[in-house]
Amino acid sequence: MTAEPPVSPLLEFDPSPVAFLEPAATVTRRDVPEACVVTFFGDVVQRLVETGRGQVLAENVWEDGPHPLLELDHEGRRVAVLHSGVGAPLSVGLLEQAIATGCRAFVVCGGAGALRQDLVVGHLVLVDSAVRDEGTSHHYAPAARTIDADPQALAVLAEVLRERGATYVAGRTWTTDGPYRETPAKIAARRAEGCLTVDMEAAALAAAAAFRGVPLAQVVYAGDDLSGELWDRREWQSQTEVREELLALAATAALRLADLSLNG
């Protein structure tokens, strides 16, 4: 008698390290910085290119257009900056390409919806774990409700934030594939289990990095507000100073994380 398959294919995790299509088959390994910032701030990336501070190393062209990998000088050293794509599948695909290209230590910076009223727009949240309410992470780790951040990478990023006097709180995020299915009941449930923010990539990026054996830490700033009866956009994407400062903090942390990885 044939066994019934799991209710969801997402429960069929395959630990094989080799896939039918490996990232190395789609990208060329090259001389790139080992320290890499993964960011969703397209406006900041564009300014880096327009001002000449960032040199494009690779275009990473997907169906929706290019997602450039840049190199810039930060604190007198080489740092890569990857303009990631929104959503777990694209962000992980681009992370895979960055790893295959030669980047080795990652700090992710972006924005996320706030699930608590005290998280004013721009407040930093250090992601220490994530609820896996998306699909991509299940291709990189066995099914589980949550995933923890890399503790060593998290400690490095926290150290940089403290040294630079950045105000932050550490906590869990809720990673979902359905931004238009964040119902009041689900928001209340996620808040009850300790989620401070909601995003679309964190759980998947953490799982993919762990699968590939590279250190990765994530920090987001509180953007739109989902903690009240009505959604408040709070013009979160216009926080230019916050976004640029956060990318600089992430670059410092990525350099430190790369040094630790090399010496560890």
Steps between C-alpha positions, in 0.01 A plus 500: 500500500641835394552748782312824474725800430514782755215748493739766371807457276670748733531213748706296250841647588787348301838548674701425185769768460483476121205629300417448132599865439783628720573877539851450360340404168336842466768740628873547459728495801708817511705730720237644734513619861432225753295741714159564347200714595169371369255788481152569369564876484494552125515879544822476700656262249408733216666796675814295556520433126408853391755662729774262397541356850385160384648307209278237340668160508208291373153585371317184622225541240173323584166522321409815694827670410853534641593462865855632499783387722712805578838558653571808709770628730386499863739593779785456253402146407308319228137416567242348267141626495230281348172662396268220600154425370179514701360165612662182627560317167674789324700615801632148559575448132710816501673399822588167337652687207702728730639198682588328172667821380731499802339700784537323835353706789164675488303765685147568380331837550147599409167621631213309658146557620475581871273280712551704817398863555825590676699421186497848352596537137875461461551298819748218439414136561775239516345178367581214737240255365221476246166324460517299178167592343644481148611227265863558409656417837346152483726416207807575714402361841256239632157633580473680833303794629796732553866540414768666714761741375867404484605584859855605417393722210226648716750582775730677255219714363373582850850605601524743209157647576595557865838652413341745259232600751211365294175448687366154429300211639566133428210271424303274270354584163212340311600409145202457270437454129159667521519873577133538409405209728633649822160474668423655841480152652840400362658828608369446853625141502849594378523781752400256775790271409750785522524638147603865492487542123368344181712456186525284190860369497667455841417134570602392151829693503593352838423146379689537172807646670507216753461242221792653308714539812547876484445743790207737461336751736198724438383838622188687390346832586136537601305621200124495458290439811272195529448524875179703501150463362601665173813462290734800519750528216700763695680592174761247607675476166590871507732455801813579294730573792396186687554283194844639418619480860372146533684390188821653639452314830439178309819553298707541816346185646555304177870589501534390860310181432721421200813551713360270768414235242847510351674482837255251648 
